[in-house]
Amino acid sequence: MAQTDLKRLERLCRAARPLVLIRTFEEDEALQLARDAAMATHGRLAVWTLLSGVYEGLVDPSTPEPDTLAPSKALEHLRASAGAPMACLIDMIEHLDEPRPRRAFRDLLSSMRARRGTIIMIDHATKVPEFVRSQAVEFEMSLPATDELEQIVRSTAKDLHQRSPLKIEVSKNNLGAMVRNLRGLTRRQAAEIIAEIALEDDTIDASDLDDIIRLKREAVSSAGLLDFVRAPTSMDDIGGLGRLKSWLAARRGAIDAAEEGELIDVPRGVLLLGVQGAGKSLCAKAIATAWQRPLMRMDVGALYDKYVGQTERRLRDTLHQAEMMSPVILWIDEIEKAFASAASTSNDGGLSRRMFGSLLTWMQEHRSGVFLVATANDIEALPPELLRKGRFDEIFFVDLPGDDARGAIFRIHLSKRHLDADRFDLPTLVEASAGFSGAEIEQAIISARHEARSKSEPVTTELLVTTMQQSPPLSVTMAERIAKLRAWSEGRCVPAE
């Protein structure tokens, strides 16, 4: 448990703040924090849960007070008691919708204020009554820092080894990589992940790094705020994008130097504009691959909530979680759709504009190791504030791949499907695929394989050409729109290719 958390809570208790709200799923950790604060200040703590009733929180085991299971009865008991000046209420918020518990809670709050006591509420509720919010100090427990995570890895491995011998082969560099990949997780989550990878084969070594990322992805995805996206393991798996790759390579050194403590301006983000299907998503993955950083996608649509204020809070929580997981690549796909109403008068009560304003402020002021990648298809839908210098380091235009890039793309996707690229006439395929995106080339190969399999024939150059001729690319069906986008980008953006 972070000492700074304990000191902050102690300070609130000594200052006689009457109500502290800790919203978390880590109930055990929060309760221990409340106990430590009580030990350091008042020396007494009454705890209530729906199944236990009111009991002495610093005595183990403790006999519950009679007739205190019901929320209203418990609150009345705590108000009438001249004992503990600190009370910890666990999962009480949902009961405050009822008149009697609500009245009893208000009376208890007045009593605690008069005797300079403190109520600590530990809850996971997303909707907090206004009368609670107006009186409470919201206390956010910090996530473990690098040193603490390293200690968690060591202590967890030691405990497991004492129970059953483990084979531990972790170099200093591997330990550092493990700790980096555990950032952004709670203490419980980090310990559970280390235990799981260790007990899978009774070994902890460098091969567990990928498993840590996988398990972290599962843990974070369950929170519903950010989704991990698997990026290619090598830049060789990405065809084209030569200028973007050079830009990334030039800044890789700055990323590494900043992590080692050197005072240097760290890249903050890029905006990727371009033709739909031309590979903007692949560019985001290319950045994660080039810098060997986790790639996390923000689903802005999932942030919207029917309750007033909750949408903005979810956005703040998401950005904060990304900061705690840094260094990381944060990807916002089709940002113009996510904040479509921010550039015009809307009927959402100004929510989109407030959300967009919060994002812009964060982009301008954050100093964490979060590199933002935003992709967009429709430049006209973007608010002009987003394009101002200082928001992004660079704006790249992702066009359809050129001849050399299409040849590389054919080689990549043929090899992935165990087809020898040297058996094909690549110049003919490159010529036939003019105007095709990388995704369309991949789909043509997939379709040709299905066609060949149905006829028990091999995939040939001729079959691939026929397949492409039968399915016109987007550059043909949306030629006017693409031409307009290319004209706008001329002189305004850096070509990614």
Secondary structure, DSSP 8 states (H G I E B T S, - for coil): --HHHHHHHHHHHHTT-SEEEEE-S-HHHHHHHHHHHHHHTTS--EEEETTTEEEETTSSS----TT--SHHHHHHHHHH-SS-SEEEEES-GGGGGSHHHHHHHHHHHHHHHHTT-EEEEEE--S---HHHHTT-EE-------HHHHHHHHHHHHHHHHHHS--EEE--HHHHHHHHHHHTTS-HHHHHHHHHHHHHHHTEEEGGGHHHHHHHHHHHHHTTTSEEEE---SSGGGS-S-HHHHHHHHHHHHHHHHHHTT-------EEEEEE-TTSSHHHHHHHHHHHHT--EEEE-GGGG--SSTTHHHHHHHHHHHHHHHT-SEEEEETTHHHHTGGGGS--SSTTHHHHHHHHHHHHHHH--SSEEEEEEES-GGGS-GGGGSBTTBSEEEEE----HHHHHHHHHHHHHHTT--GGGS-HHHHHHHTTT--HHHHHHHHHHHHHHHHHTT----HHHHHHHHHHS--HHHHTHHHHHHHHHHHTTTSEE--
